[in-house]
Amino acid sequence: MAAKVEKGTVIFRRWDRHVGLDETSTAFSSLDDLFGLCLQANDPMLVDRVIIEGKDASGTPRTVTLVFQSVTISDRGEAED
């Protein structure tokens, strides 16, 4: 038996100066769905984590979590050396 993805979740994160850090999630059922969700993400929503659930080659349930780190660089008008 081959390893198989059964379902997954994309967790999006955003920062709101009034609410603080906020997370929302969307489920997917195929890697094509995952790809589409990631392409739709844009400021201020960023992909924070992808959780993939499935079974390995022996049929044992497995979960893989991919964690991403985002950084915003702000140009505050400071002169560069």
Rosetta constraint file for C-alpha pairs under 8 A:
AtomPair CA 1 CA 57 HARMONIC 5.14 0.50
AtomPair CA 1 CA 58 HARMONIC 6.56 0.50
AtomPair CA 1 CA 59 HARMONIC 7.35 0.50
AtomPair CA 2 CA 56 HARMONIC 6.96 0.50
AtomPair CA 2 CA 57 HARMONIC 4.71 0.50
AtomPair CA 2 CA 58 HARMONIC 7.95 0.50
AtomPair CA 3 CA 54 HARMONIC 7.44 0.50
AtomPair CA 3 CA 55 HARMONIC 5.61 0.50
AtomPair CA 3 CA 56 HARMONIC 4.27 0.50
AtomPair CA 3 CA 57 HARMONIC 4.50 0.50
AtomPair CA 3 CA 58 HARMONIC 7.85 0.50
AtomPair CA 3 CA 59 HARMONIC 7.60 0.50
AtomPair CA 4 CA 54 HARMONIC 5.49 0.50
AtomPair CA 4 CA 55 HARMONIC 5.46 0.50
AtomPair CA 4 CA 56 HARMONIC 6.61 0.50
AtomPair CA 4 CA 57 HARMONIC 7.83 0.50
AtomPair CA 5 CA 30 HARMONIC 7.43 0.50
AtomPair CA 5 CA 52 HARMONIC 6.89 0.50
AtomPair CA 5 CA 53 HARMONIC 5.97 0.50
AtomPair CA 5 CA 54 HARMONIC 4.27 0.50
AtomPair CA 5 CA 55 HARMONIC 6.72 0.50
AtomPair CA 6 CA 29 HARMONIC 6.50 0.50
AtomPair CA 6 CA 30 HARMONIC 7.63 0.50
AtomPair CA 6 CA 52 HARMONIC 7.82 0.50
AtomPair CA 6 CA 53 HARMONIC 5.79 0.50
AtomPair CA 6 CA 54 HARMONIC 4.63 0.50
AtomPair CA 6 CA 55 HARMONIC 7.54 0.50
AtomPair CA 7 CA 27 HARMONIC 7.42 0.50
AtomPair CA 7 CA 28 HARMONIC 5.97 0.50
AtomPair CA 7 CA 29 HARMONIC 4.55 0.50
AtomPair CA 7 CA 30 HARMONIC 6.82 0.50
AtomPair CA 7 CA 52 HARMONIC 6.20 0.50
AtomPair CA 7 CA 53 HARMONIC 5.36 0.50
AtomPair CA 7 CA 54 HARMONIC 6.69 0.50
AtomPair CA 8 CA 27 HARMONIC 5.71 0.50
AtomPair CA 8 CA 28 HARMONIC 5.24 0.50
AtomPair CA 8 CA 29 HARMONIC 6.26 0.50
AtomPair CA 8 CA 50 HARMONIC 7.23 0.50
AtomPair CA 8 CA 51 HARMONIC 5.33 0.50
AtomPair CA 8 CA 52 HARMONIC 4.35 0.50
AtomPair CA 8 CA 53 HARMONIC 5.59 0.50
AtomPair CA 9 CA 25 HARMONIC 6.49 0.50
AtomPair CA 9 CA 26 HARMONIC 5.61 0.50
AtomPair CA 9 CA 27 HARMONIC 4.31 0.50
AtomPair CA 9 CA 28 HARMONIC 5.89 0.50
AtomPair CA 9 CA 50 HARMONIC 5.82 0.50
AtomPair CA 9 CA 51 HARMONIC 5.15 0.50
AtomPair CA 9 CA 52 HARMONIC 6.69 0.50
AtomPair CA 10 CA 25 HARMONIC 5.53 0.50
AtomPair CA 10 CA 26 HARMONIC 5.39 0.50
AtomPair CA 10 CA 27 HARMONIC 6.34 0.50
AtomPair CA 10 CA 28 HARMONIC 7.58 0.50
AtomPair CA 10 CA 34 HARMONIC 7.53 0.50
AtomPair CA 10 CA 37 HARMONIC 7.72 0.50
AtomPair CA 10 CA 47 HARMONIC 6.96 0.50
AtomPair CA 10 CA 48 HARMONIC 7.68 0.50
AtomPair CA 10 CA 49 HARMONIC 5.94 0.50
AtomPair CA 10 CA 50 HARMONIC 4.59 0.50
AtomPair CA 10 CA 51 HARMONIC 6.44 0.50
AtomPair CA 11 CA 23 HARMONIC 6.64 0.50
AtomPair CA 11 CA 24 HARMONIC 5.81 0.50
AtomPair CA 11 CA 25 HARMONIC 4.33 0.50
AtomPair CA 11 CA 26 HARMONIC 6.65 0.50
AtomPair CA 11 CA 47 HARMONIC 6.14 0.50
AtomPair CA 11 CA 48 HARMONIC 5.66 0.50
AtomPair CA 11 CA 49 HARMONIC 5.12 0.50
AtomPair CA 11 CA 50 HARMONIC 6.28 0.50
AtomPair CA 12 CA 23 HARMONIC 5.61 0.50
AtomPair CA 12 CA 24 HARMONIC 5.36 0.50
AtomPair CA 12 CA 25 HARMONIC 5.94 0.50
AtomPair CA 12 CA 41 HARMONIC 7.96 0.50
AtomPair CA 12 CA 45 HARMONIC 5.91 0.50
AtomPair CA 12 CA 46 HARMONIC 5.32 0.50
AtomPair CA 12 CA 47 HARMONIC 4.56 0.50
AtomPair CA 12 CA 48 HARMONIC 5.34 0.50
AtomPair CA 12 CA 49 HARMONIC 7.12 0.50
AtomPair CA 13 CA 21 HARMONIC 7.12 0.50
AtomPair CA 13 CA 22 HARMONIC 5.72 0.50
AtomPair CA 13 CA 23 HARMONIC 4.51 0.50
AtomPair CA 13 CA 24 HARMONIC 6.59 0.50
AtomPair CA 13 CA 45 HARMONIC 5.59 0.50
AtomPair CA 13 CA 46 HARMONIC 5.38 0.50
AtomPair CA 13 CA 47 HARMONIC 6.40 0.50
AtomPair CA 13 CA 48 HARMONIC 5.84 0.50
AtomPair CA 14 CA 21 HARMONIC 5.96 0.50
AtomPair CA 14 CA 22 HARMONIC 5.44 0.50
AtomPair CA 14 CA 23 HARMONIC 6.56 0.50
AtomPair CA 14 CA 44 HARMONIC 5.52 0.50
AtomPair CA 14 CA 45 HARMONIC 4.90 0.50
AtomPair CA 14 CA 46 HARMONIC 6.34 0.50
AtomPair CA 15 CA 19 HARMONIC 7.76 0.50
AtomPair CA 15 CA 20 HARMONIC 5.61 0.50
AtomPair CA 15 CA 21 HARMONIC 4.67 0.50
AtomPair CA 15 CA 22 HARMONIC 6.24 0.50
AtomPair CA 15 CA 44 HARMONIC 7.10 0.50
AtomPair CA 16 CA 20 HARMONIC 4.92 0.50
AtomPair CA 16 CA 21 HARMONIC 6.31 0.50
AtomPair CA 16 CA 22 HARMONIC 7.36 0.50
AtomPair CA 28 CA 33 HARMONIC 5.58 0.50
AtomPair CA 28 CA 34 HARMONIC 5.91 0.50
AtomPair CA 29 CA 33 HARMONIC 6.53 0.50
AtomPair CA 29 CA 34 HARMONIC 7.79 0.50
AtomPair CA 30 CA 34 HARMONIC 6.44 0.50
AtomPair CA 31 CA 35 HARMONIC 6.12 0.50
AtomPair CA 32 CA 36 HARMONIC 6.28 0.50
AtomPair CA 33 CA 37 HARMONIC 6.22 0.50
AtomPair CA 34 CA 38 HARMONIC 6.25 0.50
AtomPair CA 35 CA 39 HARMONIC 6.29 0.50
AtomPair CA 36 CA 40 HARMONIC 6.32 0.50
AtomPair CA 37 CA 41 HARMONIC 6.56 0.50
AtomPair CA 38 CA 47 HARMONIC 6.88 0.50
AtomPair CA 41 CA 45 HARMONIC 5.92 0.50
AtomPair CA 41 CA 46 HARMONIC 5.90 0.50
AtomPair CA 41 CA 47 HARMONIC 6.73 0.50
AtomPair CA 42 CA 46 HARMONIC 6.13 0.50
AtomPair CA 46 CA 70 HARMONIC 7.65 0.50
AtomPair CA 47 CA 68 HARMONIC 7.01 0.50
AtomPair CA 48 CA 67 HARMONIC 6.05 0.50
AtomPair CA 48 CA 68 HARMONIC 5.20 0.50
AtomPair CA 48 CA 69 HARMONIC 6.79 0.50
AtomPair CA 48 CA 70 HARMONIC 7.90 0.50
AtomPair CA 49 CA 65 HARMONIC 6.82 0.50
AtomPair CA 49 CA 66 HARMONIC 5.54 0.50
AtomPair CA 49 CA 67 HARMONIC 4.53 0.50
AtomPair CA 49 CA 68 HARMONIC 6.03 0.50
AtomPair CA 50 CA 65 HARMONIC 5.68 0.50
AtomPair CA 50 CA 66 HARMONIC 5.07 0.50
AtomPair CA 50 CA 67 HARMONIC 6.61 0.50
AtomPair CA 51 CA 63 HARMONIC 6.93 0.50
AtomPair CA 51 CA 64 HARMONIC 5.84 0.50
AtomPair CA 51 CA 65 HARMONIC 4.44 0.50
AtomPair CA 51 CA 66 HARMONIC 6.40 0.50
AtomPair CA 52 CA 63 HARMONIC 5.66 0.50
AtomPair CA 52 CA 64 HARMONIC 5.15 0.50
AtomPair CA 52 CA 65 HARMONIC 6.28 0.50
AtomPair CA 53 CA 61 HARMONIC 7.44 0.50
AtomPair CA 53 CA 62 HARMONIC 5.93 0.50
AtomPair CA 53 CA 63 HARMONIC 4.55 0.50
AtomPair CA 53 CA 64 HARMONIC 6.51 0.50
AtomPair CA 54 CA 61 HARMONIC 5.74 0.50
AtomPair CA 54 CA 62 HARMONIC 5.44 0.50
AtomPair CA 54 CA 63 HARMONIC 6.48 0.50
AtomPair CA 55 CA 59 HARMONIC 5.11 0.50
AtomPair CA 55 CA 60 HARMONIC 5.19 0.50
AtomPair CA 55 CA 61 HARMONIC 4.34 0.50
AtomPair CA 55 CA 62 HARMONIC 5.31 0.50
AtomPair CA 56 CA 60 HARMONIC 5.49 0.50
AtomPair CA 56 CA 61 HARMONIC 6.54 0.50
AtomPair CA 56 CA 62 HARMONIC 6.43 0.50
